[in-house]
Every structure is written in structure tokens, then in C-alpha cells.
């Protein structure tokens, strides 16, 4: 999937998302060394941690996403440590006391073989006693097959207005949700431009994730249903996992 094409709309759509920031900052505050963020995107979490003095490495495969993260760092007067790479094959030559994959990053792994390869690679980069923390949304979808506008309107400094419409399709046997984005931009000249983007994500269930973690050499994770630490319940919108490598299965990248 070409995430370069999604970088602009991703940056607009999720730049103001704040629900997870203090959770990951709290975890990072208890780590003495560097933190690794997987799927850093346009730098939303990376910049937040960096502003708080956390030494963080942001791994991101998309060149355009990294470029937007770099532009963010320049706007905010920060120096972000961004690295090109994907979760399955990155090799950084060091281990980390905390590795995070915020905001559904693991949902861009589609097959069990990809998921296990990524999780094993993540485990190999964990320092002894280190933690892998990530969040995934609970699979619950809006009206499927219906074009809808969910109040997402963006105003640019040049006076243009962008409205985001989306249509979702569900593939239950493969646990895939595909979102088609229709992005309408009204320019100050009166011209209307429409762009179209498609994003497919592989969603998970709680016990599927726990099984994958076990298969990849992690111990039983701590699972919560909110960033404030509440239990995972029927009404939860997010699943948060914190896992450590099983005894004798820690990483060796920094050795």
C-alpha cells in the first residue's frame, strides 16, 4: 500500500488527536534509555515525546510521512530522529527499554506470517525487562457501504476548505476494513477539487493478539480498555497492550 498518497489527509485528519499522548509519555518517563516508536507517521507522537525530553527514534516506511514529520519538527523547533524502515525488517543494532506502536500501527500487517515476523523483530529489539506497548481499536464500524461525512472539515490559511467523506467496506473472513476517502477541496477561486484515497486495515480481536504475542515470544500482556487504565469491556473503543519478552527471550540487538 502506498502511504505516501495518504500523508496529507492523514496529517490533517489526525493531527489534533490527543487521547494517547500522555499514556505513551507516561510509559516513556519510566525508561532510562531511548524509546522506539513504530509507524511514526507524520510525527504526532514523536514530537510530543521529544518536547518532553524523551530520546525517541521514529521508524516510518513512508517517505512523504517522514517529510511531513520533518516539516513539523522545523515548525516546532525540534530535532526529530526519524528512520526509514518497516516493522518486519528493521535492524537498528541496538535494544530499547520501551518500544511503542501507537494508533493502530499493527493494523498495517495483513497476514499472520507478517504479524509474527514483525512481533519477533520487535521482541529482538527489546532490552531485557523492556516493554512493548501498543493500541488497537476495538472492531466496531459505522454504516458500511454508505458515503458519509463525519464532521471532518479543514480550513487552510489560503482560504480553501476541505471536506472529508468516507465509505467503508468490510471483509469479515479476512478481518479487513477498507476505507475509501473522498477529499473535496473548495479553493478561494471557487474551483472544487476531489481526490480519492483507499486505506485497508487488518483488525484484531483481543485473544488473537494475545496468541500472536505468545507465539512471538512475549509473556502474557497487560490489557486495558482505555488510556487511563480501565478494564477492557463491551463498551471499550480501544485495546491497549503492554507486553514483555518471556524469560530468556529478550533482545540482543545492542549486544
N, C-alpha and C positions, 0 to 999 in steps of 0.2 A: 504494500500500500504506500502511495506517495504522500507522506505527511507534509512535504513542502507546500503543497497546494492548500493545505488546511491551516497553515501557520497564521495567516492574517485573521481569519474568522475565529480561530482558537484564542488568539490574543485578545480580541475584542470581547468574546463571549465569557471568558473565564478569568480575566484579569482581576476582577473585583471579588472573586471567590475567596473567602477568608476562614471558612469553618475549620480547616485542617491545620492552619499555620501554627497556632500556639501549641497544638498537640505535638507536632514534629519538633518545634523549637524546644519544648519541654524535654523530649527524649534526648535531643542533641546536647542540652545543657548538662546532662549527666555523663557525657563521654569526654574523655581526655584528649583523644586524637581527632583525626579528620573523619568527616562524615561523607558517605557516598549517596548521592541521590540518583536513582534510576528513572529515566524518562523525564528529564528536567524541563522539557518543553521550551517555553519562552522565558523561563527563569523566575516564575512567580514565587515558588518555594525557595529556590536557590538564593534569590536576592533577599528574601525575608530573613533567612538564616545568616547570610553574610552580614547584613546590617546589625545583627546581634552578636557579631564576633565569632560565629561558628565557622571553622575552616571546613568548607564543603566543596566536594568535587561533583559537578553536574554532568552526568552521562546522557547524551541525546543523539540519536541517529540522524535526525533531520537537519540538513544544512540551514534551511530557512528558519527553523525553530531556533537554532543556535544563534543565527544572525540577529533575530529579534531579541533574544536574551542578551546578546552583547549590546544592542542598542539600548535596552533597559538599563544595563549597568552604566552606560555612559550618561544617560539621563539622570540617574540617581547617584552618580559619583562613586560607584562601586567597582571593584575588580572581581569579576566572577571567573572561577576556574571551570571552564567548560571543555568537555572531552567528547570527541566523536566516537560512537560505538553503540552496540545493541546489547541487550541483556544476555543473549545466548553466547556471545563470543568475546565479550570484552575481557581484556587481560591487562590489569593495571600494575602488576608487580608489587602490590602492597596489600595489606589487610586493613580492615576498618572495624572500629568498635560498634559502629551503627551504620546500617545500610537501610535506606528508605525507598519506597516506591509509591509515592503519593498519587491520589486522584486517578485510580483505576488503571495505573500503568500496566499491570499484568494482563489487562483485558486485550492487549495487542499481541498476545501469544495465542495462537488458534488451535494447535494440535497438542495432544498430551506429550508427544515427543519434544516439542518446542518448550512447553511449560517445564518439563523435568530438566531439560538441558539448561534452561535459564536458572532454575532454582538451584541446581547443583553448582553452577558457576557462581551464583550469589553466595552459597554456603562456603565455597572455596575462598572467597574474598573476605569472609568474616574473621576477625581476630578472635582468639579464644575468649569465650564468655560474651562475645558480641551479639547484638540483636538485629534481626531483620524485621522491619515494621512496614506495613502497607495497608491500604484500604481499598475496598471494592464496593460498588453499590449493590444493594440487595436487588435481585432481578424482579423488577416490578415496572411495567411500562404503561405509557399513556395510550390514547386512542391510536390503534395501528391502522396503517393504510389510509390515513386521513391527513391531508395537509393542514397544519395548524401553526398558529403564531402564539408564542408563549410570553408575549410582552417584551421580547428582546429587541430593542431599538437603540441604535448607537448614533450619536451626533459627533461629527468631526469638526475640527477647528475651521476648515474651509467652508463650512455651512452645509455640507452634504449630510444626508440622513440615510442610515442603513437599517433595513428591517430584515430579520431572520425568520424564515419559515422552515418547517421541517416535516418530514414524512418518515415514519418508521415501519420497517418490515421485520417480522420475527421468523426465525428458522429454529423451532424447538428441537428437532432431532440433533442438530449440530450446536445448539446453545449459542446461536449468533443473533445479534440485533444489528440491523443495518439502518443507519440514519442518513437520509438524503436531505441536504441543506440547499435551500433556495435563498440566495442572498441578493436582495433588491436594494440598490443604492440610488437615491434621488439626488442628482447633482444640483448645485445652485443655478445652473443654466436651464434646468427643467428636464434635462435628459435623464432617463431611467436605465440603469444597467443591471442586468441579472447575471449572477454567476452560480454555478452548480457544483456541489462537492458531495462526495459519498464517504462515509466512515462506517466500517464494520468492526464490531467488538465482540469478543467471546466472553460471555458472562459465566459466573461460577456460583455454586452453592457452598454453604459453609463446610459441610463434611467432605465434599470434593476437595476443597482447599486443604483441609487438614490431612487428607490422604496423600495429596501431592507433596505436602511438606514432609510427611513421614518418609515417603519414597525417596525424597531428595536428601535425606539425612538430617532432618530437623527433628527436634523434640516436639512434644505437644505444645501448641501455641496458646497464648492468652488471647481470647476472642471477646471483643466488646461490640456493642451496637451503637456507640456514639463516641465522639471525640472527647467527651467529658468522662468516659469510662463506664457508662451504664451498660447493663446486660443486653445481649442481642435478643430481641423479642420480635413478635409478629409485626409490630409497627415500626421496626427499625428501618432506616433508609440506607444505612451504610454498615459494612462489616469491617472491623479493624483487627488485624492480626499482628501479634508480636511473638517471634519465634527465635530460638537459639539452636545452634547446631547440637545434635546429640553428642553425648560423651564420646570423645575420641574421634569426632568427625569435624573438628574445627578447620579453619582455612590455613593455607600455607603460602599465600601469595607474597607475603612480606618476608619470608624466611629464605 
